[in-house]
Amino acid sequence: MIINLLLLFSCVAYFFVIYLLEDGFNRILSVEEKKHLNSTSFSVIIPFRNEEERLPQLIESITQIDYEASLTEFIFVDDDSTDNSVNILQNFIQEYCIENYVSIIKNERKTASPKKDAINTAINIAKHNWIITTDADCILPKKWFSLYNDYITLFNSKMVIGLVSYKTKNKFLEQFQLLDFLSLQKATIGSYGMNKTFLCNGANLAFRKDTFHDVGGFEGNDHIASGDDIFLMEKFKKKYQKDIGLLKHDQAIVYTFPKYSIKELINQRIRWASKTSKTNNSFAQFVGLAVLAWNLILISLPVLFIIDFLNIEMLIVFLIFKVTTDYIHLNKIIHFYNHQIKPVDLLLSTICYPFFVVWIVINSLFGTYYWKGRRFKK
């Protein structure tokens, strides 16, 4: 009887989460390009550590951005790189003669969080009041600044959440990561549409420098290695919830790359899970518990079937329910990002995902993770 109730409760709770996020997603319309005059000035902060492989692609995308150069600057913050990253950037600056708006500085380490230190170091010298953070392994969209300018001009926000996606090939591991990441992006947009925002991504996040200082920056969470995005957003929400926006436009998406190996993927997801577990957002906690409970049920189904607690009809019902809810959750976000997902990859991801989620949660609670060659405790 108790197990039956748990099964029923997990199904209801999970479906409720999917329904809420779907409804929230539908409430947020894509922003139309208004082509306002270039008036907002931006300082882009890019921390990096040993990114020689990806920096050329970022550099190429920077040269393609269509915006008044005098209103922008790019601050690269070197976090003790030991590869050729700095030389690549120096050659880039010299080749394009762009010393006036592209600079390289050294990270000033003061806390347990290298990335927060890097952002703080850059903010202290940033020329412009609007800060955008991104990562060195990203590709920036051509209309990035102009669409942010349009949004800020229209809504006068203090923080604007941008969207992120992956550049992938047809390998299953990359497609699996893409589906997992799109699920998080759906939750980002859906929770914002419900006025219960609990996710954002530091690879595409804009905020006012004066408001950053007003809310105390990273003070209070700088002992946690990651979370430069979510913890800052929580601070902005606490004081300026109505002034947080979300830029939903397919030409404002920043693209990054999936991990090469399962080991790298697990390390990344443990890091993400460890920071979200420290938030005080009650809706985020409810979503997390509902997703975890549902996936625990899914991995227990074979055992329940073997011990004759579930018959074949009930097992099929659960599987149909999972496929249906996954389709509802992912369908619109896949089309919004214009990704092509092979049915076989979707099916295999659906089978693997419950085991992946439970493994990540367990390790995020009790384990450690590696980030940019450094070991961090939860």
C-alpha positions as CSV (number, residue, x, y, z in Angstrom):
1,M,0.0,0.0,0.0
2,I,2.8,2.4,1.0
3,I,4.7,1.7,-2.2
4,N,1.6,2.2,-4.3
5,L,1.1,5.6,-2.7
6,L,4.8,6.5,-3.3
7,L,4.4,5.5,-7.0
8,L,1.3,7.6,-7.4
9,F,2.7,10.6,-5.6
10,S,5.9,10.6,-7.6
11,C,3.9,10.4,-10.9
12,V,1.6,13.3,-9.8
13,A,4.4,15.5,-8.5
14,Y,6.6,15.0,-11.6
15,F,3.7,15.6,-14.0
16,F,2.8,18.7,-12.0
17,V,6.4,20.0,-12.4
18,I,6.3,19.3,-16.2
19,Y,2.9,21.1,-16.5
20,L,4.1,24.2,-14.6
21,L,7.3,24.5,-16.6
22,E,5.4,24.0,-19.9
23,D,2.9,26.6,-18.9
24,G,5.6,29.1,-17.9
25,F,7.5,28.5,-21.1
26,N,4.4,29.2,-23.2
27,R,3.9,32.5,-21.3
28,I,7.3,33.9,-22.4
29,L,7.1,35.1,-26.0
30,S,10.3,35.4,-28.1
31,V,11.5,39.0,-28.0
32,E,11.2,40.8,-31.4
33,E,14.2,42.7,-32.7
34,K,13.4,46.4,-32.4
35,K,16.7,47.8,-33.9
36,H,17.1,50.6,-31.4
37,L,20.0,52.9,-31.8
38,N,23.2,51.5,-30.2
39,S,23.1,53.2,-26.8
40,T,23.9,50.7,-24.1
41,S,27.6,50.2,-23.4
42,F,28.8,46.7,-22.3
43,S,31.9,45.3,-20.5
44,V,32.2,41.5,-21.3
45,I,34.1,39.5,-18.7
46,I,35.6,36.2,-19.8
47,P,37.6,34.2,-17.2
48,F,39.8,31.6,-18.7
49,R,42.2,28.8,-17.7
50,N,43.9,26.7,-20.3
51,E,41.5,27.2,-23.2
52,E,43.9,27.3,-26.1
53,E,41.7,24.8,-28.0
54,R,38.5,26.8,-27.9
55,L,39.7,30.4,-27.8
56,P,40.1,30.7,-31.6
57,Q,36.4,30.0,-32.1
58,L,35.5,32.6,-29.4
59,I,37.8,35.1,-31.0
60,E,36.3,34.5,-34.5
61,S,32.8,35.1,-33.1
62,I,33.9,38.4,-31.4
63,T,35.1,39.7,-34.7
64,Q,31.7,39.0,-36.3
65,I,29.6,40.9,-33.6
66,D,27.7,43.7,-35.2
67,Y,27.7,46.7,-32.7
68,E,29.4,50.0,-32.2
69,A,32.9,49.0,-31.0
70,S,33.3,52.2,-28.8
71,L,30.4,51.0,-26.7
72,T,32.0,47.7,-25.8
73,E,35.0,46.1,-24.1
74,F,36.2,42.6,-23.6
75,I,38.1,41.8,-20.4
76,F,39.9,38.4,-20.5
77,V,40.9,37.3,-17.0
78,D,43.7,34.8,-16.9
79,D,43.3,32.3,-14.0
80,D,46.9,30.8,-14.0
81,S,46.8,29.3,-17.5
82,T,49.8,27.1,-18.3
83,D,49.1,26.6,-22.0
84,N,49.2,28.9,-25.0
85,S,46.0,30.8,-24.2
86,V,47.6,34.1,-23.3
87,N,49.7,34.1,-26.5
88,I,46.6,33.4,-28.6
89,L,44.8,36.4,-27.1
90,Q,47.8,38.7,-27.4
91,N,48.2,37.8,-31.1
92,F,44.5,38.4,-31.6
93,I,44.8,41.9,-30.0
94,Q,47.8,42.8,-32.1
95,E,46.4,41.5,-35.4
96,Y,43.2,43.5,-35.1
97,C,44.7,46.5,-33.4
98,I,42.0,46.4,-30.7
99,E,44.0,47.4,-27.6
100,N,41.3,50.0,-26.8
101,Y,38.6,47.5,-26.1
102,V,40.1,44.1,-25.6
103,S,42.4,43.5,-22.6
104,I,44.0,40.6,-20.7
105,I,44.4,40.8,-16.9
106,K,45.6,38.4,-14.2
107,N,43.1,37.0,-11.7
108,E,43.5,38.3,-8.2
109,R,42.7,35.3,-6.0
110,K,41.1,36.2,-2.6
111,T,38.5,33.5,-2.0
112,A,37.8,29.8,-2.5
113,S,36.1,30.6,-5.8
114,P,38.5,31.3,-8.7
115,K,35.7,32.3,-11.1
116,K,34.1,34.7,-8.7
117,D,37.5,36.2,-8.0
118,A,38.0,36.6,-11.8
119,I,34.7,38.4,-12.2
120,N,35.4,40.7,-9.3
121,T,38.8,41.5,-10.6
122,A,37.4,42.5,-13.9
123,I,34.4,44.4,-12.5
124,N,36.8,46.6,-10.6
125,I,38.3,48.0,-13.8
126,A,35.3,47.7,-16.1
127,K,34.6,50.9,-18.0
128,H,30.9,50.3,-18.6
129,N,28.0,49.8,-16.2
130,W,26.4,46.8,-18.0
131,I,28.4,43.7,-17.4
132,I,28.0,40.5,-19.4
133,T,29.7,37.3,-18.3
134,T,30.5,34.5,-20.7
135,D,33.1,31.6,-20.9
136,A,36.2,31.2,-23.0
137,D,34.8,28.0,-24.6
138,C,31.8,29.8,-26.1
139,I,30.7,31.2,-29.5
140,L,29.0,34.5,-29.3
141,P,26.1,35.5,-31.6
142,K,26.4,38.3,-34.1
143,K,23.4,40.3,-32.7
144,W,24.3,39.7,-29.1
145,F,24.8,43.3,-28.1
146,S,22.1,44.7,-30.2
147,L,19.5,42.3,-28.8
148,Y,20.6,43.0,-25.3
149,N,20.4,46.7,-26.1
150,D,16.9,46.4,-27.4
151,Y,15.8,44.5,-24.3
152,I,17.4,46.9,-21.8
153,T,16.0,49.9,-23.7
154,L,12.5,48.4,-23.6
155,F,12.4,47.0,-20.1
156,N,15.0,49.0,-18.1
157,S,16.1,45.7,-16.3
158,K,18.9,45.4,-13.8
159,M,19.7,41.8,-14.8
160,V,19.0,39.9,-18.0
161,I,19.2,36.1,-18.2
162,G,20.5,34.9,-21.6
163,L,20.1,31.5,-23.1
164,V,22.8,28.9,-23.9
165,S,23.0,25.8,-26.0
166,Y,25.5,23.2,-27.3
167,K,27.3,22.8,-30.6
168,T,27.1,19.1,-31.1
169,K,27.9,16.3,-33.5
170,N,25.9,13.1,-33.9
171,K,27.7,11.1,-31.3
172,F,25.4,9.7,-28.6
173,L,27.3,11.2,-25.7
174,E,27.0,14.7,-27.2
175,Q,23.3,14.2,-28.0
176,F,22.7,13.0,-24.4
177,Q,24.3,16.1,-23.0
178,L,22.3,18.3,-25.4
179,L,19.0,16.8,-24.3
180,D,20.0,17.1,-20.6
181,F,21.0,20.7,-21.2
182,L,17.9,21.6,-23.1
183,S,15.9,20.3,-20.2
184,L,17.7,22.8,-17.9
185,Q,17.1,25.6,-20.4
186,K,13.4,24.7,-20.5
187,A,13.4,24.9,-16.7
188,T,15.1,28.3,-16.9
189,I,12.5,29.8,-19.3
190,G,9.5,27.9,-17.7
191,S,10.4,29.0,-14.1
192,Y,10.9,32.6,-15.3
193,G,7.4,32.5,-16.9
194,M,6.0,31.4,-13.6
195,N,7.8,34.2,-11.7
196,K,9.7,31.6,-9.8
197,T,13.1,31.9,-11.5
198,F,15.7,29.5,-10.1
199,L,18.2,28.9,-13.0
200,C,20.5,31.0,-15.1
201,N,23.8,30.4,-16.8
202,G,27.0,32.5,-16.4
203,A,27.9,31.8,-20.0
204,N,25.3,34.4,-21.0
205,L,24.3,36.6,-18.1
206,A,24.0,40.4,-18.1
207,F,23.7,42.7,-15.1
208,R,24.3,46.3,-14.0
209,K,27.6,46.9,-12.2
210,D,26.1,49.4,-9.8
211,T,23.4,46.9,-8.8
212,F,26.0,44.2,-8.4
213,H,27.7,46.3,-5.8
214,D,24.4,47.3,-4.3
215,V,23.4,43.7,-3.5
216,G,26.9,42.9,-2.2
217,G,28.3,41.0,-5.2
218,F,29.4,37.5,-4.3
219,E,29.8,38.2,-0.6
220,G,28.4,35.4,1.5
221,N,28.8,32.7,-1.1
222,D,32.4,33.2,-2.2
223,H,33.4,30.1,-0.1
224,I,31.6,28.0,-2.7
225,A,33.7,27.3,-5.8
226,S,31.0,27.6,-8.4
227,G,27.6,29.4,-8.4
228,D,28.8,32.8,-9.8
229,D,25.5,32.9,-11.7
230,I,22.8,31.3,-9.5
231,F,23.8,32.9,-6.2
232,L,24.1,36.3,-7.8
233,M,20.7,35.9,-9.4
234,E,19.2,35.0,-6.0
235,K,20.6,38.2,-4.6
236,F,19.2,40.3,-7.4
237,K,15.8,38.6,-6.9
238,K,15.7,39.3,-3.2
239,K,15.9,43.0,-3.8
240,Y,14.9,43.6,-7.4
241,Q,12.8,40.6,-8.5
242,K,10.7,42.7,-10.9
243,D,13.8,44.1,-12.6
244,I,15.1,40.7,-13.8
245,G,14.5,39.9,-17.4
246,L,14.9,37.0,-19.8
247,L,16.1,37.4,-23.4
248,K,14.3,34.8,-25.3
249,H,15.5,35.2,-28.9
250,D,17.1,32.5,-31.1
251,Q,19.7,35.1,-32.3
252,A,20.9,35.9,-28.8
253,I,21.8,32.3,-27.8
254,V,25.5,31.7,-26.8
255,Y,26.8,28.3,-27.9
256,T,29.3,26.2,-26.0
257,F,30.5,22.6,-26.4
258,P,29.6,19.3,-24.6
259,K,32.3,17.3,-22.7
260,Y,34.4,14.8,-24.5
261,S,34.2,12.0,-22.0
262,I,31.8,10.6,-19.4
263,K,34.3,11.5,-16.6
264,E,34.3,15.2,-17.6
265,L,30.5,15.2,-17.9
266,I,30.0,13.7,-14.5
267,N,32.5,16.2,-12.9
268,Q,30.6,19.1,-14.6
269,R,27.1,17.9,-13.5
270,I,28.3,17.2,-9.9
271,R,29.6,20.8,-9.8
272,W,26.2,22.1,-11.1
273,A,24.2,20.0,-8.7
274,S,26.4,21.0,-5.7
275,K,25.7,24.7,-6.2
276,T,21.9,24.3,-6.8
277,S,21.6,22.2,-3.6
278,K,22.8,25.2,-1.6
279,T,20.1,27.6,-2.8
280,N,17.1,28.6,-0.6
281,N,14.6,28.6,-3.4
282,S,11.7,26.5,-2.3
283,F,10.4,26.0,-5.8
284,A,13.8,24.8,-7.0
285,Q,13.9,22.4,-4.0
286,F,10.4,21.1,-4.9
287,V,11.4,20.6,-8.6
288,G,14.6,18.8,-7.5
289,L,12.9,16.5,-5.2
290,A,10.1,15.7,-7.6
291,V,12.7,14.9,-10.4
292,L,14.8,12.8,-8.1
293,A,11.8,10.8,-6.7
294,W,10.5,10.1,-10.2
295,N,13.9,8.9,-11.4
296,L,14.4,6.7,-8.3
297,I,11.0,5.1,-9.1
298,L,12.1,4.6,-12.7
299,I,15.3,2.7,-11.8
300,S,13.4,0.6,-9.3
301,L,10.8,-0.5,-11.8
302,P,12.7,-3.6,-13.0
303,V,13.1,-4.8,-9.5
304,L,9.4,-4.2,-8.7
305,F,8.6,-6.2,-11.9
306,I,10.9,-9.1,-11.0
307,I,9.4,-9.5,-7.5
308,D,5.9,-9.4,-9.0
309,F,4.9,-6.2,-7.4
310,L,4.2,-4.7,-10.8
311,N,2.6,-6.6,-13.7
312,I,3.5,-6.1,-17.3
313,E,0.5,-3.8,-17.9
314,M,1.6,-1.4,-15.1
315,L,5.2,-1.5,-16.3
316,I,4.0,-0.4,-19.8
317,V,1.9,2.3,-18.3
318,F,4.9,3.8,-16.4
319,L,7.0,3.6,-19.6
320,I,4.4,5.4,-21.6
321,F,4.0,8.0,-18.9
322,K,7.8,8.7,-19.0
323,V,8.0,8.9,-22.8
324,T,4.9,11.2,-22.8
325,T,6.2,13.6,-20.2
326,D,9.7,13.7,-21.7
327,Y,8.1,14.6,-25.1
328,I,6.0,17.4,-23.5
329,H,9.1,18.7,-21.7
330,L,11.5,18.7,-24.6
331,N,9.5,19.1,-27.7
332,K,9.1,22.9,-27.8
333,I,12.6,23.7,-26.5
334,I,14.1,21.4,-29.2
335,H,12.2,23.3,-31.9
336,F,13.0,26.7,-30.4
337,Y,16.7,25.9,-30.5
338,N,16.3,24.4,-34.0
339,H,18.1,21.2,-33.0
340,Q,17.7,17.9,-34.8
341,I,17.5,14.9,-32.4
342,K,17.6,11.4,-33.8
343,P,14.8,9.2,-32.4
344,V,17.3,6.5,-31.4
345,D,19.3,9.0,-29.3
346,L,16.2,10.3,-27.7
347,L,15.2,6.7,-26.8
348,L,18.6,5.8,-25.4
349,S,18.8,9.0,-23.4
350,T,15.4,8.3,-21.9
351,I,16.7,4.9,-20.7
352,C,20.0,6.2,-19.4
353,Y,18.9,9.4,-17.8
354,P,17.3,8.1,-14.6
355,F,20.5,6.3,-13.7
356,F,22.6,9.3,-14.6
357,V,20.5,11.7,-12.4
358,V,20.6,9.5,-9.3
359,W,24.3,9.0,-9.7
360,I,24.9,12.7,-10.0
361,V,22.8,13.6,-6.9
362,I,24.5,11.0,-4.7
363,N,27.9,12.2,-5.7
364,S,27.0,15.9,-5.3
365,L,26.0,15.2,-1.7
366,F,29.0,13.2,-0.6
367,G,31.7,13.5,-3.2
368,T,34.2,16.0,-4.7
369,Y,34.7,17.3,-8.2
370,Y,37.4,18.6,-10.5
371,W,37.2,21.9,-12.3
372,K,39.9,23.3,-14.6
373,G,42.4,20.9,-13.1
374,R,41.6,21.8,-9.5
375,R,39.9,19.6,-6.9
376,F,37.0,21.1,-4.9
377,K,34.9,19.8,-2.1
378,K,31.1,20.1,-2.1
